[in-house]
Amino acid sequence: MQTKPYLSLADVKKIAAAAEAEALANNWAVVIAIVDDGGHLLWLQRNDGANPLSSHIAPAKARVAALGRRESKIYEDMINNGRVSFLSAPAPHTDGMLEGGVPVIVDGHVIGAVGVSGVKSAEDAQIAKAGIAALN
């Protein structure tokens, strides 16, 4: 039987703290979501001033990144480059196809993902990547 790493609660807290620090350092009001490799929610944090809708968007971005095993931006780019039929993919697993979802990869295994929503998409991704960087 093969084994693989997984996100522990300590890992999730470390990611969340680093992502929050990045958001606060830039004065960005966001929602931070962390999911496991199956897209199941492990952490949801709505910072003060964050848009309520972002509480739905951030977990969706994280879920897409975890299940797709790639950044959610890749799907957004595919759609924006004309592959609009991808919008018919089955929801709710594909309703976060916007930049800001980043997979957590350890030893070549996707063990979860971070999704952020509330500021510009590239800034959402920046926050997610800052959180993930805390694991190294």
DAQUI-V929120 format. One record per residue. N is the residue number from 1. SS is DSSP state (a for helix, b for strand, c for the rest). PHI is phi in whole degrees, -180 to 180 (none if undefined). PSI is psi in radians with two decimals (* if undefined). Layout:
n->N ss->SS phi->PHI psi->PSI
n->N ss->SS phi->PHI psi->PSI
//
This chain:
n->1 ss->c phi->none psi->2.41
n->2 ss->c phi->-86 psi->2.72
n->3 ss->c phi->-124 psi->2.78
n->4 ss->c phi->-148 psi->2.76
n->5 ss->c phi->-72 psi->2.85
n->6 ss->c phi->-145 psi->2.85
n->7 ss->c phi->-81 psi->2.09
n->8 ss->c phi->-88 psi->2.93
n->9 ss->a phi->-62 psi->-0.64
n->10 ss->a phi->-63 psi->-0.70
n->11 ss->a phi->-63 psi->-0.78
n->12 ss->a phi->-61 psi->-0.76
n->13 ss->a phi->-65 psi->-0.64
n->14 ss->a phi->-67 psi->-0.78
n->15 ss->a phi->-62 psi->-0.83
n->16 ss->a phi->-61 psi->-0.75
n->17 ss->a phi->-65 psi->-0.73
n->18 ss->a phi->-70 psi->-0.67
n->19 ss->a phi->-66 psi->-0.74
n->20 ss->a phi->-62 psi->-0.74
n->21 ss->a phi->-61 psi->-0.71
n->22 ss->a phi->-64 psi->-0.76
n->23 ss->a phi->-64 psi->-0.79
n->24 ss->a phi->-67 psi->-0.65
n->25 ss->a phi->-61 psi->-0.48
n->26 ss->c phi->-104 psi->0.08
n->27 ss->c phi->59 psi->0.76
n->28 ss->c phi->-107 psi->2.18
n->29 ss->c phi->-89 psi->1.92
n->30 ss->c phi->-137 psi->2.96
n->31 ss->b phi->-110 psi->2.35
n->32 ss->b phi->-116 psi->2.21
n->33 ss->b phi->-124 psi->2.44
n->34 ss->b phi->-128 psi->2.30
n->35 ss->b phi->-125 psi->2.83
n->36 ss->b phi->-85 psi->-3.03
n->37 ss->c phi->-68 psi->-0.27
n->38 ss->c phi->-96 psi->0.08
n->39 ss->c phi->83 psi->0.19
n->40 ss->c phi->-83 psi->2.31
n->41 ss->b phi->-66 psi->2.20
n->42 ss->b phi->-109 psi->-0.46
n->43 ss->b phi->-153 psi->2.38
n->44 ss->b phi->-140 psi->2.17
n->45 ss->b phi->-133 psi->2.09
n->46 ss->b phi->-106 psi->1.87
n->47 ss->c phi->-69 psi->2.70
n->48 ss->c phi->-53 psi->2.33
n->49 ss->c phi->86 psi->-0.09
n->50 ss->c phi->-72 psi->2.51
n->51 ss->c phi->-62 psi->2.31
n->52 ss->c phi->-57 psi->-0.61
n->53 ss->c phi->-62 psi->-0.51
n->54 ss->a phi->-63 psi->-0.36
n->55 ss->a phi->-68 psi->-0.32
n->56 ss->a phi->-98 psi->-0.59
n->57 ss->a phi->-75 psi->-0.75
n->58 ss->a phi->-60 psi->-0.83
n->59 ss->a phi->-64 psi->-0.59
n->60 ss->a phi->-65 psi->-0.73
n->61 ss->a phi->-62 psi->-0.76
n->62 ss->a phi->-63 psi->-0.76
n->63 ss->a phi->-61 psi->-0.77
n->64 ss->a phi->-62 psi->-0.74
n->65 ss->a phi->-66 psi->-0.68
n->66 ss->a phi->-70 psi->-0.86
n->67 ss->a phi->-73 psi->-0.58
n->68 ss->a phi->-83 psi->-0.23
n->69 ss->c phi->61 psi->0.57
n->70 ss->c phi->-161 psi->2.92
n->71 ss->c phi->-63 psi->2.47
n->72 ss->a phi->-63 psi->-0.41
n->73 ss->a phi->-59 psi->-0.54
n->74 ss->a phi->-60 psi->-0.71
n->75 ss->a phi->-70 psi->-0.72
n->76 ss->a phi->-59 psi->-0.77
n->77 ss->a phi->-64 psi->-0.71
n->78 ss->a phi->-59 psi->-0.79
n->79 ss->a phi->-67 psi->-0.80
n->80 ss->a phi->-65 psi->-0.42
n->81 ss->c phi->-91 psi->0.25
n->82 ss->c phi->110 psi->-0.12
n->83 ss->c phi->-89 psi->1.07
n->84 ss->a phi->-68 psi->-0.32
n->85 ss->a phi->-62 psi->-0.34
n->86 ss->a phi->-65 psi->-0.35
n->87 ss->a phi->-67 psi->-0.28
n->88 ss->a phi->-89 psi->0.06
n->89 ss->c phi->-60 psi->2.63
n->90 ss->c phi->-64 psi->2.19
n->91 ss->c phi->-85 psi->2.77
n->92 ss->c phi->-90 psi->0.07
n->93 ss->c phi->-76 psi->-0.18
n->94 ss->c phi->-124 psi->0.30
n->95 ss->c phi->-84 psi->0.11
n->96 ss->c phi->-118 psi->0.65
n->97 ss->c phi->-81 psi->1.06
n->98 ss->c phi->-134 psi->2.62
n->99 ss->c phi->-58 psi->2.46
n->100 ss->c phi->130 psi->-0.05
n->101 ss->b phi->-108 psi->2.20
n->102 ss->b phi->-131 psi->2.23
n->103 ss->b phi->-72 psi->2.63
n->104 ss->b phi->-98 psi->2.03
n->105 ss->b phi->-117 psi->2.19
n->106 ss->b phi->-130 psi->2.18
n->107 ss->c phi->52 psi->0.67
n->108 ss->c phi->81 psi->0.01
n->109 ss->b phi->-106 psi->2.31
n->110 ss->b phi->-80 psi->2.02
n->111 ss->b phi->-109 psi->0.03
n->112 ss->b phi->162 psi->-2.89
n->113 ss->b phi->-161 psi->2.79
n->114 ss->b phi->-119 psi->2.32
n->115 ss->b phi->-123 psi->2.38
n->116 ss->b phi->-131 psi->2.48
n->117 ss->b phi->-145 psi->2.47
n->118 ss->c phi->146 psi->-0.39
n->119 ss->c phi->-128 psi->-2.87
n->120 ss->c phi->-59 psi->2.59
n->121 ss->a phi->-56 psi->-0.75
n->122 ss->a phi->-65 psi->-0.58
n->123 ss->a phi->-72 psi->-0.65
n->124 ss->a phi->-57 psi->-0.84
n->125 ss->a phi->-63 psi->-0.66
n->126 ss->a phi->-60 psi->-0.75
n->127 ss->a phi->-65 psi->-0.79
n->128 ss->a phi->-60 psi->-0.77
n->129 ss->a phi->-67 psi->-0.60
n->130 ss->a phi->-65 psi->-0.66
n->131 ss->a phi->-65 psi->-0.82
n->132 ss->a phi->-64 psi->-0.64
n->133 ss->a phi->-60 psi->-0.42
n->134 ss->c phi->-67 psi->-0.32
n->135 ss->c phi->-74 psi->-0.38
n->136 ss->c phi->-89 psi->*
//
